[in-house]
């Protein structure tokens, strides 16, 4: 089942998949430039090859969705050390002796570090980390500032001011991105239960149908609701009814697997989208039905649920699947409730 960009993690992964090949190419091009035989030049040459190898490994892991968070932090450490080494090299190997070329190719990439900090760490941690890094580079430069030529003094001041601008821009961008993510979460989440709302479920169904058409695979849909839920509201009040709905979602979420999708279709109706074939989906519905029947829902006591189950077949659309699984649920209701109808 195909996934869209739903979270910041999804966005970051796609960003890395685009940036990593470009970064690998840039590092490879840097190695094609003739270098002197000094120790510093050889050190940077060796370091560049190591970074190329690391970024290839990183890219492979991104493609196969492995070790995402670990690689994120390792990358941050590598970039931080590399950045500090570049600054120290500029100060001590070029600016203090008065050589030309201090603020050169390597410094051009420095904004990427601050970008990476803010997309890897939370906002507050990103600010602290960036400012701490800025202070370290400031201390390195200011400790030798009196030895710089006038041009290098101006260049370093511009460099520090530019870094402050980068930090401010990425801080604001990170804040706006988080706000947009929260707004999207609100737009696609059910306010009461916290799971996906009808809009998100509809998007999942559309994506699942497209994926099934493209790959020739199938998926199943389970549609279910709480039997006699109106009586719960009438007898115990809507607050108890809301608590029943939330407990119902908690119970259902524990039963399904991490690869399944669950959402609230409306009222007391819920829907599960699973990669399982129809027989396995029916087994899941049976297990969920039994779990609900055994569970005590506080003041409301014992409750039951009715189910409709169906699977995607070639030619289906999201609308035909919903219509069919809704018909299954309707039949379960008509035949006495607390049962499953497979269509």
Secondary structure, 3 states (H helix, E strand, C coil): CCCCCCCHHHHHHHHHHHHHHHHHHHHHHHHHCCCCCCHHHHHHHHHHHHHHHHHHHHHHHHHCCCCHHHHHHHHHHHHHHHHHHHHHHHHHHHHCCCCCCCCCHHHHCHHHHHHHHHHHCCHHHHHHHHHHHHHHHHHHHHHCHHHCCHHHHHHHHHHHHHHHHHHHHHHHHHHHHHHHHHHHHHHHECCCCCCECHHHHHHHHHHHHHHHHHHCCCCEEEEEEECCHHHHHHHHCHHHHHHHHHHHHHHHHHHCCCCCEEEEEECCEEEEEECCCHHHHHHHHHHHHHHHHHCECHHHCECCEEEEEEECCCCCCHHHHHHHHHHHHHHHHHCCCCCEEEC
